[in-house]
Amino acid sequence: MTFPPTAPPRVRIAPSPSGYLHVGTGRTAIFNYLFARHFGGKFLIRIEDTDVERSDPAMVEPILNALKWLGLEWDEDIVYQSSRLETYKKFANKLLESGHGYRCFCSPAQLGAEREAAMASKQAPRYNRRCLKLTKDEIDAKLKAGEQFAIRIQIPPGETSYDDMVAGVITRQNDDIEDLVVARSDSSPTYNLAVVVDDHEMGITHVIRGNDHISNTFKQIQIYRALGFDVPRFGHVPLILRPDKKKVSKRLGDKDVAEYRNEGIIPEAMFNFLCLLGWSPKSDQEIFTITELIKIFDPTHFNSSNAVFDEEKLVSFNKSHLQLKTDEELASLITPLFVEAGLISQASLQSQLPYIKTVAGLLKERVRRLTDFLSLGSYFFKFDCRYDPEAEAKQFSTASAELLSAFAEKLEALPLFDHASIEQALTSLAEERGVKKAAFIHPTRLAVSGISVGPSLYDMIAVLGKPIVVERLKKTVDYIASKA
């Protein structure tokens, strides 16, 4: 295996619109993108939508949006297989005319029965080449009778080898490769023919995909050779497994990329996390920007063992990437969430931006997801005097109400309302009352935010402002009295 490539590479990702973009396909897209960008090549997209029964045109836009969200910008027009059916038909006929392919008149029912019989006898099901043995006269008679036929490629004797970018040289005996169908009886192409024709015509130089495609690679190499095409370099990366060690997939109901976005994961974190599932920077560092990953990407560092998708680790990566953001960047990310939640109006958005930026900076050390800014910070915008029940039972009492009332008076009298002044007011009041500062801190936090966790109490109070804090403290005192 030689790197760098002798010419700028051309790679692709080829999702099928049978569902949303799941993390396995997203990870494969990332590897191809990094390969292209690192070596100054092109990253292309092909939509494999020839399977009419499973493909849904409505899925194309969500897939493309998910790729864009990940930061994967493609370089040329998207190729849609559904618009290339005549092209596939031409190359299927070329196989037939060159003698590398032959007509198969066997019915689906006949083939199905033979496969079931083989499996029942614990043998690998494979086509018995019945139609390869037909004479020209027999073929002509079937054609004259209007019998439908598929086109199969004839696998030559010998063995097939290729140098995999991940696993090294892999060899398979051709006797183990069935004479596969390349065109069905309705002239539609099978997956392997369409892939080979498209990759050739798109100028694809390297095919990086999951190792569940290794068996397809041997079939595709046969088609490449039969059509006289140059064979690209193949690299089969390890699969992503669920914690139960099953392959992540749409069929098993695994989350798609868009779901993680809705749950507060940011694209830089998802990109970074997925990149390290099956590839290693060969260092102890784990958190990288996309620019850094492009710079250090080395295809010789692919791992050969399957990786497990650990969602908790993804969230940890997300926390790290959120902390890399400036307060201004965070404000732009969370503003739509606050608007959608009805905490900020569109009319007041512009005037609120400095305040949102301050809130983002105050909360950034505590959040793990973007959505945490809502759950941990909604009280900065609206507060309905509802308190966490468990914290309320622990922190609110007649005694704490008296302390809150005294603290409200102390705060109301402050000429300067900043961190230092607020802390000094609480400290001196605690000394006067002969209690620990915690006796004020915990009930106050709950009184002004409704929750028991958050940033520095003094910073939080300073940001909320004197009128709001004093009002919330007094309302809490009344609330406690009403429950007595």
C-alpha positions as CSV (number, residue, x, y, z in Angstrom):
1,M,0.0,0.0,0.0
2,T,1.5,3.3,-1.1
3,F,0.5,6.8,0.1
4,P,0.1,9.5,-0.8
5,P,-1.9,8.6,-4.0
6,T,0.0,9.4,-7.2
7,A,-2.7,11.7,-8.3
8,P,-5.5,13.6,-6.5
9,P,-8.0,11.0,-5.4
10,R,-11.7,10.9,-6.2
11,V,-13.9,9.3,-3.6
12,R,-17.6,9.1,-3.0
13,I,-20.3,8.3,-0.5
14,A,-23.3,6.5,-2.0
15,P,-26.3,6.5,0.4
16,S,-29.5,4.7,-0.4
17,P,-32.7,6.8,0.2
18,S,-34.4,3.9,2.0
19,G,-34.2,5.8,5.2
20,Y,-32.4,8.6,7.0
21,L,-28.6,8.8,7.2
22,H,-27.5,6.6,10.1
23,V,-24.2,6.9,11.9
24,G,-22.5,4.1,10.0
25,T,-23.0,5.8,6.7
26,G,-22.1,9.1,8.2
27,R,-18.8,7.7,9.5
28,T,-18.0,6.2,6.1
29,A,-18.8,9.6,4.5
30,I,-16.4,11.3,7.0
31,F,-13.5,8.9,6.1
32,N,-14.0,9.6,2.4
33,Y,-14.2,13.3,3.0
34,L,-11.0,13.3,5.1
35,F,-9.2,11.2,2.5
36,A,-10.2,13.6,-0.3
37,R,-9.4,16.8,1.6
38,H,-6.1,15.5,3.0
39,F,-4.7,14.6,-0.4
40,G,-6.3,17.5,-2.3
41,G,-8.8,15.3,-4.1
42,K,-12.6,15.4,-4.7
43,F,-15.4,14.2,-2.5
44,L,-18.5,13.1,-4.5
45,I,-22.0,12.0,-3.7
46,R,-24.1,9.3,-5.5
47,I,-27.7,8.5,-4.6
48,E,-28.3,4.8,-5.1
49,D,-32.0,4.8,-5.8
50,T,-32.6,2.0,-8.3
51,D,-34.4,-0.1,-5.8
52,V,-37.9,1.2,-6.4
53,E,-39.5,-0.8,-3.6
54,R,-37.2,0.4,-0.9
55,S,-36.2,3.9,-2.1
56,D,-38.1,7.0,-1.1
57,P,-37.4,10.2,-3.0
58,A,-38.5,12.1,0.1
59,M,-35.5,10.8,2.0
60,V,-32.9,12.3,-0.3
61,E,-33.1,15.9,1.1
62,P,-32.8,14.7,4.8
63,I,-29.8,12.7,3.8
64,L,-28.1,15.6,2.1
65,N,-29.0,17.9,4.9
66,A,-27.4,15.5,7.4
67,L,-24.2,15.4,5.3
68,K,-24.2,19.2,5.2
69,W,-24.7,19.4,8.9
70,L,-21.7,17.2,9.5
71,G,-19.7,19.7,7.4
72,L,-19.3,17.4,4.4
73,E,-19.5,19.7,1.3
74,W,-19.3,17.8,-1.9
75,D,-17.4,19.0,-5.0
76,E,-19.5,18.1,-8.1
77,D,-23.1,17.5,-9.1
78,I,-24.8,14.7,-7.3
79,V,-25.2,11.5,-9.4
80,Y,-28.6,9.8,-9.2
81,Q,-28.6,6.1,-10.3
82,S,-32.3,6.3,-11.3
83,S,-31.4,8.6,-14.2
84,R,-28.8,6.2,-15.5
85,L,-30.8,3.1,-16.3
86,E,-30.0,3.2,-20.0
87,T,-26.3,3.4,-19.3
88,Y,-26.4,0.3,-17.1
89,K,-28.3,-1.5,-19.9
90,K,-25.6,-0.6,-22.4
91,F,-22.8,-2.1,-20.2
92,A,-24.8,-5.2,-19.4
93,N,-25.2,-5.8,-23.1
94,K,-21.5,-5.2,-23.6
95,L,-20.8,-8.0,-21.2
96,L,-23.1,-10.2,-23.2
97,E,-21.6,-9.3,-26.5
98,S,-18.0,-9.7,-25.3
99,G,-18.7,-13.2,-24.1
100,H,-18.1,-12.4,-20.4
101,G,-21.8,-12.6,-19.8
102,Y,-24.6,-14.9,-20.8
103,R,-28.4,-15.1,-20.7
104,C,-30.1,-16.9,-17.8
105,F,-33.7,-18.0,-18.6
106,C,-34.2,-19.6,-15.1
107,S,-37.4,-18.4,-13.4
108,P,-37.3,-16.8,-9.9
109,A,-39.3,-19.7,-8.6
110,Q,-36.9,-22.3,-10.0
111,L,-33.9,-20.5,-8.6
112,G,-35.6,-20.1,-5.2
113,A,-36.4,-23.8,-5.0
114,E,-32.8,-24.7,-5.8
115,R,-31.5,-22.3,-3.2
116,E,-33.8,-23.7,-0.5
117,A,-32.7,-27.2,-1.4
118,A,-29.0,-26.3,-1.1
119,M,-29.6,-24.7,2.3
120,A,-31.6,-27.6,3.5
121,S,-28.6,-29.9,2.7
122,K,-26.3,-27.3,4.4
123,Q,-24.6,-26.3,1.2
124,A,-23.8,-22.8,0.1
125,P,-26.5,-21.8,-2.4
126,R,-25.0,-21.0,-5.8
127,Y,-26.2,-21.0,-9.4
128,N,-25.4,-24.3,-11.2
129,R,-24.6,-22.6,-14.6
130,R,-27.5,-24.4,-16.3
131,C,-28.0,-21.6,-18.9
132,L,-24.3,-21.3,-19.6
133,K,-24.6,-24.8,-21.2
134,L,-27.3,-23.8,-23.6
135,T,-26.5,-24.1,-27.3
136,K,-27.0,-21.2,-29.7
137,D,-30.0,-23.0,-31.2
138,E,-31.6,-23.5,-27.7
139,I,-31.0,-19.8,-26.9
140,D,-32.5,-18.7,-30.2
141,A,-35.5,-20.9,-29.6
142,K,-36.1,-19.4,-26.2
143,L,-35.7,-15.9,-27.5
144,K,-38.1,-16.6,-30.4
145,A,-40.6,-17.9,-27.8
146,G,-40.4,-14.6,-25.9
147,E,-38.9,-16.1,-22.8
148,Q,-37.5,-13.5,-20.4
149,F,-33.9,-13.6,-19.3
150,A,-31.5,-12.1,-16.9
151,I,-27.8,-11.5,-17.7
152,R,-25.1,-13.2,-15.6
153,I,-21.4,-12.6,-15.7
154,Q,-19.3,-15.7,-16.1
155,I,-16.6,-16.0,-13.4
156,P,-13.4,-17.3,-14.8
157,P,-11.3,-20.1,-13.1
158,G,-8.5,-19.2,-10.7
159,E,-8.4,-16.7,-7.8
160,T,-9.0,-13.0,-7.2
161,S,-6.7,-10.9,-5.0
162,Y,-6.6,-7.3,-4.1
163,D,-4.6,-5.1,-1.6
164,D,-7.1,-3.7,0.9
165,M,-6.2,-0.4,2.4
166,V,-7.2,-1.7,5.8
167,A,-6.7,-5.5,5.8
168,G,-3.9,-5.9,3.4
169,V,-3.9,-8.5,0.6
170,I,-7.1,-10.6,0.5
171,T,-7.5,-13.5,-1.8
172,R,-10.6,-15.6,-2.7
173,Q,-10.9,-18.6,-5.0
174,N,-13.1,-17.9,-8.0
175,D,-14.9,-21.2,-7.5
176,D,-16.5,-19.5,-4.4
177,I,-17.8,-16.6,-6.4
178,E,-21.2,-17.3,-8.0
179,D,-22.0,-16.3,-11.6
180,L,-23.9,-13.3,-10.4
181,V,-26.8,-11.6,-12.2
182,V,-25.8,-8.1,-13.5
183,A,-29.1,-7.3,-15.2
184,R,-32.5,-8.5,-14.3
185,S,-35.2,-9.8,-16.7
186,D,-36.7,-6.3,-16.8
187,S,-33.2,-4.9,-17.8
188,S,-32.8,-3.1,-14.5
189,P,-29.2,-3.4,-13.1
190,T,-28.2,-5.2,-10.0
191,Y,-26.3,-3.4,-7.3
192,N,-22.9,-4.6,-8.3
193,L,-23.1,-3.7,-12.0
194,A,-24.5,-0.2,-11.2
195,V,-21.7,0.5,-8.6
196,V,-19.0,-0.6,-11.0
197,V,-20.3,1.4,-13.9
198,D,-20.9,4.5,-11.8
199,D,-17.5,4.4,-10.0
200,H,-15.8,4.0,-13.4
201,E,-17.7,6.9,-15.1
202,M,-17.3,9.1,-12.0
203,G,-13.6,8.5,-12.1
204,I,-13.5,7.1,-8.6
205,T,-9.9,6.1,-7.6
206,H,-10.5,4.8,-4.1
207,V,-13.5,3.1,-2.6
208,I,-13.7,3.4,1.2
209,R,-16.6,1.6,2.8
210,G,-17.6,-0.9,5.5
211,N,-16.1,-4.3,5.7
212,D,-19.5,-5.9,5.2
213,H,-18.9,-5.1,1.5
214,I,-15.7,-7.3,1.1
215,S,-17.7,-10.1,-0.5
216,N,-19.1,-7.6,-3.0
217,T,-15.6,-6.4,-3.8
218,F,-14.6,-9.7,-5.3
219,K,-17.7,-9.7,-7.5
220,Q,-17.1,-6.1,-8.6
221,I,-13.5,-6.8,-9.5
222,Q,-14.7,-9.4,-11.9
223,I,-17.1,-6.9,-13.5
224,Y,-14.3,-4.3,-13.7
225,R,-12.1,-6.7,-15.5
226,A,-14.8,-8.0,-17.8
227,L,-15.6,-4.5,-18.9
228,G,-12.0,-3.5,-19.3
229,F,-12.1,-0.9,-16.5
230,D,-9.3,0.1,-14.2
231,V,-9.9,-1.3,-10.7
232,P,-9.9,1.3,-8.0
233,R,-8.2,0.9,-4.6
234,F,-10.5,-0.6,-2.0
235,G,-10.4,0.0,1.7
236,H,-12.9,-1.7,4.0
237,V,-13.2,-0.1,7.4
238,P,-14.5,-1.9,10.5
239,L,-18.2,-1.8,11.3
240,I,-19.8,0.3,14.0
241,L,-21.5,-2.0,16.5
242,R,-24.2,-1.3,19.0
243,P,-23.4,-2.1,22.7
244,D,-25.1,-5.5,22.0
245,K,-22.5,-6.0,19.3
246,K,-25.0,-6.0,16.5
247,K,-24.2,-3.8,13.5
248,V,-25.8,-0.3,13.7
249,S,-28.3,0.0,10.9
250,K,-31.6,1.6,9.9
251,R,-33.3,-1.8,10.0
252,L,-32.5,-2.2,13.7
253,G,-34.0,1.1,14.4
254,D,-30.8,2.9,15.3
255,K,-30.8,6.6,15.5
256,D,-30.1,8.7,12.4
257,V,-27.7,11.6,12.4
258,A,-30.6,14.1,12.5
259,E,-31.9,12.7,15.8
260,Y,-28.6,13.4,17.5
261,R,-28.7,16.9,16.2
262,N,-32.2,17.3,17.7
263,E,-30.8,16.0,21.0
264,G,-28.2,18.7,21.2
265,I,-25.2,17.1,19.7
266,I,-23.1,19.6,17.6
267,P,-21.6,18.6,14.2
268,E,-18.0,19.1,15.2
269,A,-18.4,16.6,18.1
270,M,-20.2,14.0,16.0
271,F,-17.6,14.3,13.2
272,N,-14.7,14.0,15.8
273,F,-16.4,11.0,17.6
274,L,-17.3,9.1,14.4
275,C,-13.8,9.6,13.0
276,L,-12.2,7.8,15.9
277,L,-14.5,4.8,15.5
278,G,-12.3,2.8,13.2
279,W,-9.4,5.2,12.8
280,S,-6.7,6.4,15.2
281,P,-4.5,9.5,15.3
282,K,-1.8,7.4,17.0
283,S,-1.7,9.8,19.9
284,D,-3.4,10.3,23.3
285,Q,-5.3,13.3,22.0
286,E,-9.0,12.7,21.3
287,I,-10.5,16.1,20.8
288,F,-9.8,17.5,17.3
289,T,-11.3,20.2,15.1
290,I,-12.3,19.2,11.6
291,T,-9.4,21.2,10.2
292,E,-7.0,19.4,12.5
293,L,-8.4,16.0,11.4
294,I,-7.9,16.9,7.8
295,K,-4.3,17.8,8.4
296,I,-3.4,14.7,10.4
297,F,-5.5,12.1,8.5
298,D,-3.5,9.1,7.6
299,P,-5.2,6.1,5.9
300,T,-2.6,3.7,7.2
301,H,-4.1,4.3,10.7
302,F,-7.4,2.6,10.1
303,N,-8.2,-0.1,12.7
304,S,-9.1,-3.6,11.7
305,S,-11.4,-4.4,14.6
306,N,-15.0,-3.3,14.8
307,A,-15.8,-0.3,17.0
308,V,-18.7,0.0,19.6
309,F,-20.9,3.1,19.5
310,D,-20.8,4.5,23.0
311,E,-23.4,7.3,23.2
312,E,-22.1,8.4,26.6
313,K,-18.6,9.0,25.1
314,L,-20.2,11.0,22.2
315,V,-21.9,13.2,24.8
316,S,-18.5,13.7,26.5
317,F,-17.0,14.7,23.2
318,N,-19.9,17.1,22.7
319,K,-19.2,18.7,26.1
320,S,-15.5,19.2,25.1
321,H,-16.4,20.8,21.8
322,L,-19.0,23.1,23.4
323,Q,-16.3,24.4,25.7
324,L,-14.1,25.2,22.6
325,K,-16.8,27.5,21.4
326,T,-16.7,31.3,22.1
327,D,-19.6,32.8,24.0
328,E,-20.7,34.5,20.8
329,E,-20.7,31.2,18.8
330,L,-22.7,29.5,21.6
331,A,-25.2,32.3,21.6
332,S,-25.8,31.8,17.9
333,L,-26.4,28.1,18.4
334,I,-28.8,28.3,21.3
335,T,-30.8,31.3,20.3
336,P,-33.0,29.3,17.9
337,L,-33.7,26.8,20.8
338,F,-34.8,29.7,23.1
339,V,-37.0,31.2,20.4
340,E,-38.6,27.8,19.6
341,A,-39.3,27.3,23.3
342,G,-41.0,30.6,23.5
343,L,-38.5,32.1,25.9
344,I,-37.4,34.8,23.5
345,S,-39.5,36.6,21.0
346,Q,-38.4,37.3,17.5
347,A,-39.1,41.0,18.1
348,S,-36.8,41.3,21.0
349,L,-34.1,39.0,19.6
350,Q,-31.6,41.7,18.5
351,S,-31.7,43.6,21.7
352,Q,-31.4,40.3,23.7
353,L,-28.2,39.1,21.9
354,P,-25.7,40.5,24.4
355,Y,-27.7,39.0,27.3
356,I,-27.9,35.6,25.5
357,K,-24.1,35.7,25.0
358,T,-23.6,36.4,28.7
359,V,-25.9,33.5,29.7
360,A,-24.2,31.2,27.3
361,G,-20.8,32.0,28.8
362,L,-22.2,31.5,32.3
363,L,-23.6,28.0,31.5
364,K,-21.0,26.6,29.1
365,E,-18.9,24.8,31.7
366,R,-21.9,22.8,32.9
367,V,-23.7,21.8,29.7
368,R,-23.1,18.6,27.8
369,R,-25.6,19.1,25.0
370,L,-27.0,22.2,23.4
371,T,-30.4,21.3,24.8
372,D,-28.9,21.6,28.3
373,F,-28.9,25.4,27.9
374,L,-32.7,25.2,27.9
375,S,-33.0,22.8,30.9
376,L,-30.3,24.7,32.9
377,G,-31.0,28.2,31.8
378,S,-34.6,28.9,30.9
379,Y,-35.1,30.8,34.2
380,F,-32.8,33.5,32.8
381,F,-35.7,34.4,30.5
382,K,-38.9,33.2,32.1
383,F,-39.7,31.9,35.5
384,D,-43.1,30.6,36.7
385,C,-42.0,30.1,40.4
386,R,-42.1,26.4,40.1
387,Y,-39.5,24.6,42.1
388,D,-37.8,21.1,41.8
389,P,-40.0,19.1,44.3
390,E,-37.1,17.1,45.7
391,A,-35.0,20.3,46.3
392,E,-38.0,22.1,47.6
393,A,-38.6,19.5,50.3
394,K,-35.0,19.8,51.3
395,Q,-34.3,23.6,51.1
396,F,-37.6,25.4,51.8
397,S,-38.8,25.8,55.4
398,T,-40.0,28.6,57.7
399,A,-36.4,29.1,58.8
400,S,-35.1,29.4,55.2
401,A,-38.0,31.8,54.3
402,E,-36.7,34.1,57.1
403,L,-33.2,34.0,55.6
404,L,-34.4,34.6,52.1
405,S,-36.5,37.6,53.3
406,A,-33.4,39.1,55.0
407,F,-31.2,38.4,51.9
408,A,-33.8,40.1,49.7
409,E,-33.6,43.3,51.8
410,K,-29.8,43.2,51.9
411,L,-29.7,42.9,48.1
412,E,-32.2,45.6,47.5
413,A,-30.1,48.0,49.5
414,L,-26.9,47.3,47.5
415,P,-25.7,50.4,45.5
416,L,-23.6,48.1,43.2
417,F,-25.0,44.8,42.0
418,D,-22.0,42.7,40.9
419,H,-20.4,39.4,41.9
420,A,-18.2,40.9,44.6
421,S,-20.9,43.0,46.2
422,I,-23.4,40.1,46.2
423,E,-20.9,37.7,47.7
424,Q,-20.0,40.2,50.4
425,A,-23.7,40.8,51.2
426,L,-24.3,37.1,51.7
427,T,-21.2,36.5,53.7
428,S,-21.9,39.3,56.1
429,L,-25.5,38.3,56.5
430,A,-24.4,34.7,57.3
431,E,-22.0,36.0,59.9
432,E,-24.7,38.2,61.5
433,R,-27.1,35.3,61.7
434,G,-24.5,32.8,62.9
435,V,-25.1,30.3,60.1
436,K,-23.0,28.8,57.3
437,K,-23.2,30.5,53.9
438,A,-24.8,27.3,52.5
439,A,-27.9,28.1,54.6
440,F,-28.4,31.1,52.2
441,I,-26.8,29.7,49.0
442,H,-28.9,26.6,48.4
443,P,-32.4,28.1,49.2
444,T,-31.5,31.2,47.2
445,R,-30.5,29.2,44.1
446,L,-33.7,27.3,44.2
447,A,-35.7,30.5,44.8
448,V,-34.4,32.4,41.8
449,S,-34.0,29.5,39.4
450,G,-36.3,26.7,40.4
451,I,-33.5,24.1,40.2
452,S,-30.7,23.1,42.6
453,V,-27.8,23.2,40.1
454,G,-26.2,25.9,38.1
455,P,-23.3,28.3,37.7
456,S,-21.8,30.4,40.4
457,L,-24.7,31.8,42.5
458,Y,-23.2,35.2,42.7
459,D,-22.7,35.4,38.9
460,M,-26.2,34.1,38.3
461,I,-27.7,36.7,40.6
462,A,-25.7,39.5,39.0
463,V,-26.8,38.5,35.5
464,L,-30.4,38.2,36.4
465,G,-30.3,41.7,37.9
466,K,-31.5,43.2,41.2
467,P,-35.2,43.7,40.4
468,I,-35.8,40.2,39.2
469,V,-33.8,38.5,42.0
470,V,-35.5,40.5,44.8
471,E,-38.9,39.9,43.3
472,R,-38.3,36.1,43.0
473,L,-36.9,35.9,46.6
474,K,-40.0,37.7,47.9
475,K,-42.4,35.5,45.9
476,T,-40.6,32.4,47.3
477,V,-41.1,33.7,50.8
478,D,-44.8,34.1,50.2
479,Y,-44.9,30.7,48.6
480,I,-43.3,29.0,51.6
481,A,-45.7,30.8,53.9
482,S,-48.7,29.6,51.9
483,K,-47.5,26.0,52.2
484,A,-46.9,26.3,56.0
